[in-house]
Amino acid sequence: MKKTSSKVRGKRTHEMPAEYDFNYSKAKPNRFAGRIAKERMVVLLDPEVSKVFTDSESVNAALRALITALPKNVKREAR
């Protein structure tokens, strides 16, 4: 097993390299920002779940079926 040295090999600066010097005067507003309504929620699915539920319609259908199966007192608390 190779031991690592605690010495710093080169002088590190906190400046970004020149290729990352962005010109923000040419920046445009995010054209996708308005596509998601305020009352919607974006969630990340685990890979094994996303293999079964491949689109938002299938996820919403499964969640609506689950909601109808819940007892009424649980439904009221969720709202």
Secondary structure, DSSP 8 states (H G I E B T S, - for coil): ------S--S---SS--GGG---GGG----TTGGGS-TT-------HHHHHH--SHHHHHHHHHHHHHHS-HHHHHHH-
